[in-house]
Amino acid sequence: MEHTKQVAFIGFGEAARAFVSGWGGAHSAGMAAFDIKTQADVSRVDMLAQYRAHGVTGAEDARGALHGAGLVFSLVTADQALAAAQAAAPHLDGGVLWLDCNSCAPETKVKAAKIIESAGGRYVDVAIMAPVHPKRHLVPMLVSGPHATPAMHALHALSMRPQVAGEQVGQASSIKMLRSVMIKGLEALSAECFLAARRAGVEEQVLASLEGSDPDINWRARASYNLERMVVHGARRASEMQEVAATVAALGLPCAMSAASAQWQAYLSAPAVDPGSDELIARMDRILAAL
């Protein structure tokens, strides 16, 4: 593996765990991880258990995880990506590949790249282009930046499937961000449309009308899936959509749709609802009862 003495994770949430479980121990030797939840009393025990369950060495801080690392996956929330780079920079070995896999605006990635490069690291803009489950480490991803080629070699050595999006930092994230205008925007529209229809008592009529207009879409299943995504991952998606809005605004265009999508994502994640079964009406009732 190109320049990889050890693999480290900064942030050990769903994506990091999915990668490690996908490798199934094939690449686990020498892996270390640090998640800020390790330092919080309310989440420390669970995080330590996650480290053990996935066979990685859990560190008390970023410095401990980064010691000897040649390849680092940064997998934090979008609003913490820049802070993670700043905290890690003093502890990076020279030449380390820093894979910024966070869902951030291109401008945020450029700022993070300057921090990592100034510390002697090699920054790579990475965009994860689909949910990490069920594909786990085989999830589609794009890489861009001047160090995209060595990053490709390192990721291929981990049995991953990246594609090069360009030679500039920000190209991979631009694709991810602008795709999210549609994907997360449709989720937000699903919430507003179907929850309002259920509260008004006209959900079946609305579903029938949509199915008549667009019969190729299974609206009932799609709406249920979108609501589940928002309830379970809405806080993270809200952070991402704020970065999406910043991306659109930086292009000189109105970003009201993305900003509103961020509000809906945050709104549905706040009550901490168990999404329950996939049945749409039951799921909507659980959510509405909690709002």
Buried (B, 14 or more C-beta within 10 A) or exposed (E): BBBBBBBBBBBBBBBBBBBBBBBEEEBBEBBBBBBBBBEEEEBBEEBBEBBEEBBBBBBEEBBBBBBEBBBBBBBBBBBBBBEBBBBBBEBBBEEBBBBBBBBBBBBBBBBBBEBBBEBEBBBBBBBBBEEBEEEBBBBEBBBBBBBBBBBBBBBEEBEBEBBBBBEBBBBBBBBBBBBBBEBBBBBBBBBBBBBEBBEEEEBEEBBEEBBEEEEEEEBBEBBBBBBBBBBBBBBBBBBBBBBBBBBBBBEEEEBEBBBBBBEBBBBBBBEEBEBBEEEBBEBBBBBEEEE
